[in-house]
């Protein structure tokens, strides 16, 4: 049972080896610190996740770009959980990235069911039938057809869901403030 108001945090080195996890990570994943620290982060990767999503993620975080990804993770028990991830970067004195800090929160089920699962299932089926490159090409084509990047796609899904929950009586200023600082507010930064 996951208190979905809590944030899962993990810190990795540049190749994705876990160096730190918080108590929420332990509670949700079922892994104790001693079982997961110094292991690859993909230990919790669910087999339903298309490789194309992780390729996009790595292309972005390696250069320090903002990245928000919706990921299905695998708990030690074999159960799964969906989370949206936001990345922060630790840098050395020269400005080089030395670590990735991932913060994860629960994703509204409606977003997963209506948008993410169908897309990921299609990309994964293409990867299995025709290879990873074909899955990636499909995903890129899908996003181009929508006129957005993956990060914009995820951001729009989250903001549209949030906007639907904002009372119609709120002022336009409050709505604009919520929109501009959406992920900062969402992750409590």
N, C-alpha and C positions, 0 to 999 in steps of 0.2 A: 504494500500500500504506500503510495507516494503522495505526500503533501504537495500538491501541484502549485502551491504558492512559493515553494522553495526553489532555489537555484542550485543546479548541479555544476560543480566546478572541477576542472582537471587542468593540469599544467604538463606540457610535454616539451621535449627537446625538438630540434629541427627535423628529425626523422619520425616523430610521432611516438617516441618512447615515453611512457607515463612517468612523471617525476613526483606528482602530488595529486591527491584527490581529497575532496572535502567529505564530511560525514553524509551529506545528502547523496553524493555519488555512491557511497557505500550502501546506504539504505535502499536506493533505487536499483542498483545493479546487482546487489548481493555479494559483491567482491569485497573482501577485507583489504586494507592497505597492503598487507604482506603478500597477498595473492596477485596484486595487479601492478604495484609500483615496479618499474623497470621492465614492464611488459609492453608490447606494442598496443597502441590505442585501438587498433582494429580487432583486438580481442573481443570487444563488445559490438563489432559490426554484425548486423543481422544479414543473413544470406539473401533476404528479399531486397536489399539495397542495390540499385544499379551502380556499377563502377563509374559511370559517366558523372554522377553527382560528386564523387570523391575526386575525380580528375579536376572538375571545375573548382572544387574547394581548394585543392593543393595549388592550382595555378594562381589563385587569388591570395591565399595566406602566405605563400612563399615570398611575395613581393609586398606584403603588408597592407593589401587592400581590405576594405571592409567586406565581410562575408557573413551572410545569414543563410544557414541551410537547415532544411527540415530532414531529420534523420531518424530512421527506425533502428533502435539499438537492441541488443540481445543481453538479457540479464543472465547471471550465472545459472539460475533455475531453468532456463530455456524459455522463459516468458519474454515478452518484448515491451518496449515503451517508445513512444514518439516524442521527440524533443526538437525545439528550434535552438540552433547554436549561434552564438555571437563570439567572435574572436577578438582578443586583445593581444598585444605584443610586448614582450620584454626586449629591450634593446641595450646594447653595450654603449660605451662612450663614443664610439664612431658612428652610432646610429644603425648598426647591423642587428637584425632580429636574432635573439638568442633563445627565446622560448615562445611557445604559443599557450595562451590561457583561454580555454574554452568555457563559456558560461552557457548552460542549457536550462530551458524552462519548458514546461508542458505546452503542447500545441493544441488549440481547440480541435476537438474531434471532428467537427463539421468540416474544417479545412482538410484534414487528413482524408476523410471519407469521400468528400466531393471532388477534391482536386489532386491531392498528392498521391494517394494510393493508385488511382487509375493511371496517372502519368507514369509513375515509377514501375508499375506492372508492365506497361507497354514497353518502356525502355529496357527493362530487364529481359523481357521475352525476345526483343530484338537482339540484345547482347548474347543471349543463349543460342539463338538460331543463326546469327550472322556475324557474331564477334563484337568485341568491345567498341571498335571504331564505328561500327554501324549503329550501335546504341547511342554513342555520342553524337553522331551526325543527325540521328532522329531528334534527340533532345535539342540540339542547336537549331534545327529546322523548326521545331515546335515553338521554341522561344522567339525565333525570328518572325514566324508567322503571327505571333501575338505582339511583336514589336517591343519586346523587353529582354533584358538579361535575366539570368536565373535569380540573381539577388533582387532585382526589381520585381520579378514574379512573386517571390516569397514575401517581399515587403508589401506589395499590393494586396496579397491574400490576407496578411495579418491586419493591415490597416483597414481594408474593407470589412473584415469581421469586427474590428474594434468600432468602426464608424457605425455599423448596424446596431451596436449596443449603446451608443451615445444617445441620451434622450434628446428628442427633437427640440426641447425647450432650452437647451444650452446655447449660449451665444456663439456667433461665428468666430469670435476671438478665442474662446475656449477650445472650440473644435480645431482651429488652426494651430494652437499651441500643442494640443495632443498629437496632431499629425506631424509637426516638425520635429518633435522630440520623441517620436514613438518608441524606437528601440532603446534610447537612453532611459525613458520611463519604464519600459517593459522589463529591462534587465536591472533597473535600480541604480544606474550610473549617475 
